[in-house]
Amino acid sequence: MSVQFEVVERVGVSTESISEAIKSVLSTANNEKKVAWFEVIEQRGRLTSEGKVEFQVKIKIGRKLSE
């Protein structure tokens, strides 16, 4: 028996931290369909017009498909 996964990419954003950006996007994704694993593939940030730092992460999410 083989196992298959679907893989999707999402971007999480937070003004708190990289960690919060990851948790935010994973929480939303897991509410839609159970997340089996994830991989951070990109980290970046920007300064908002108000001068705040915004953390952004692109993650790859693996979800197990029905057997």
Rosetta silent file (secondary structure, phi, psi, omega in degrees, C-alpha in Angstrom):
SEQUENCE: MSVQFEVVERVGVSTESISEAIKSVLSTANNEKKVAWFEVIEQRGRLTSEGKVEFQVKIKIGRKLSE
SCORE:     score description
SCORE:     0.000 S_00000001
   1 L     0.000  132.343  178.888    0.000    0.000    0.000 S_00000001
   2 L  -105.757  155.286  178.600    1.404    3.414   -0.924 S_00000001
   3 L  -111.618  139.690  178.346    0.786    6.740    0.742 S_00000001
   4 L  -124.524  149.439  178.606    0.267    9.950   -1.194 S_00000001
   5 E  -126.939  147.955  166.142    0.443   13.570   -0.136 S_00000001
   6 E   -97.630  148.522 -179.879   -0.724   16.796   -1.686 S_00000001
   7 E  -124.361  127.751  177.761    1.697   19.708   -1.373 S_00000001
   8 E  -127.856  155.437  175.704    0.602   23.346   -1.234 S_00000001
   9 E  -112.344  140.365  178.722    2.484   26.570   -0.623 S_00000001
  10 E  -137.378  157.052  174.900    1.248   29.337    1.658 S_00000001
  11 E  -117.826  126.199  176.064    2.655   32.632    2.906 S_00000001
  12 E  -103.654  144.761 -177.230    2.273   33.592    6.557 S_00000001
  13 E  -131.932  139.289  176.768    2.585   37.179    7.765 S_00000001
  14 E  -153.996  147.534  171.981    3.066   38.603   11.269 S_00000001
  15 L   -95.136    0.653 -179.965    4.274   41.812   12.871 S_00000001
  16 L   -90.145  -56.081 -175.362    5.328   39.787   15.944 S_00000001
  17 L  -170.754  167.097  173.725    7.903   37.252   14.663 S_00000001
  18 H   -59.641  -43.965 -179.388    8.796   34.654   12.063 S_00000001
  19 H   -57.688  -44.093  179.232    7.525   32.018   14.494 S_00000001
  20 H   -66.934  -35.121  177.202    4.113   33.697   14.758 S_00000001
  21 H   -63.506  -40.957  178.226    3.885   33.952   10.956 S_00000001
  22 H   -65.379  -49.501 -179.040    4.483   30.194   10.712 S_00000001
  23 H   -59.280  -40.263 -178.558    1.977   29.368   13.473 S_00000001
  24 H   -62.619  -49.714 -177.713   -0.657   31.609   11.892 S_00000001
  25 H   -69.179  -36.004  178.526   -0.493   30.060    8.440 S_00000001
  26 H   -68.662  -38.781  178.506   -0.316   26.512    9.826 S_00000001
  27 H   -61.449  -46.510  178.744   -3.310   27.059   12.082 S_00000001
  28 H   -62.780  -46.296 -179.397   -5.430   28.299    9.187 S_00000001
  29 H   -63.618  -40.095 -178.400   -4.287   25.471    6.902 S_00000001
  30 H   -69.161  -29.386  175.991   -4.870   22.818    9.563 S_00000001
  31 H   -68.330  -28.113  178.555   -8.440   24.065   10.140 S_00000001
  32 H   -79.225  -46.101 -179.487   -9.138   23.456    6.446 S_00000001
  33 L  -161.830  137.525 -173.233   -7.480   20.027    6.239 S_00000001
  34 L   -53.618  128.253  177.822   -5.081   18.235    8.606 S_00000001
  35 L   -86.565  128.345  178.775   -1.446   19.191    8.036 S_00000001
  36 L   -91.147  -38.502 -179.515    0.952   16.224    8.050 S_00000001
  37 E  -159.414  165.435  175.119    4.208   18.176    7.703 S_00000001
  38 E  -148.163  159.016  178.837    5.612   21.543    6.670 S_00000001
  39 E  -139.222  127.776  174.812    8.855   23.043    5.420 S_00000001
  40 E   -79.391  120.455 -176.992    9.891   26.700    5.601 S_00000001
  41 E  -110.533  -12.114  179.330   11.184   27.503    2.126 S_00000001
  42 E  -156.957  141.417  174.214   11.559   31.282    2.288 S_00000001
  43 E  -130.249  136.515  177.561   11.869   34.001    4.919 S_00000001
  44 E  -157.359  178.227  178.287   11.628   37.697    4.246 S_00000001
  45 E  -159.238  177.189  177.509   10.274   40.902    5.712 S_00000001
  46 E  -156.463  164.442  172.315    9.411   44.490    5.015 S_00000001
  47 E  -100.557  127.649  179.202    8.851   47.771    6.765 S_00000001
  48 L   -75.329  170.881  178.936    5.249   48.918    6.709 S_00000001
  49 L   -64.605  -21.107  176.356    4.285   52.520    6.001 S_00000001
  50 L   -86.746   -0.276  179.287    3.880   52.914    9.790 S_00000001
  51 L    86.881    7.600  177.542    7.493   51.799   10.316 S_00000001
  52 L   -83.663  150.847  174.653    6.651   48.371   11.759 S_00000001
  53 E   -85.332  132.182  176.956    8.576   45.280   10.761 S_00000001
  54 E  -115.741  123.071  179.376    6.431   42.670    8.991 S_00000001
  55 E   -93.582  136.685  179.824    7.743   39.107    8.920 S_00000001
  56 E  -131.028  137.129  176.353    6.789   36.891    5.987 S_00000001
  57 E  -133.520  137.747  172.498    7.417   33.169    5.504 S_00000001
  58 E  -103.048  126.407  179.620    6.632   30.922    2.590 S_00000001
  59 E  -124.460  150.885  173.814    5.988   27.357    3.669 S_00000001
  60 E  -101.021  128.319 -177.605    5.342   24.112    1.861 S_00000001
  61 E  -115.060  130.459  175.476    2.555   22.097    3.491 S_00000001
  62 E  -104.631  131.368  177.519    2.069   18.358    3.051 S_00000001
  63 E  -126.306  129.871 -179.629   -1.362   16.848    3.536 S_00000001
  64 E   -70.826  130.614  177.037   -2.000   13.127    3.447 S_00000001
  65 L   -84.741  156.817  179.366   -4.521   12.120    0.815 S_00000001
  66 L   -60.431  143.740  179.600   -7.199    9.529    1.555 S_00000001
  67 L   -88.123    0.000    0.000   -6.107    5.955    1.076 S_00000001
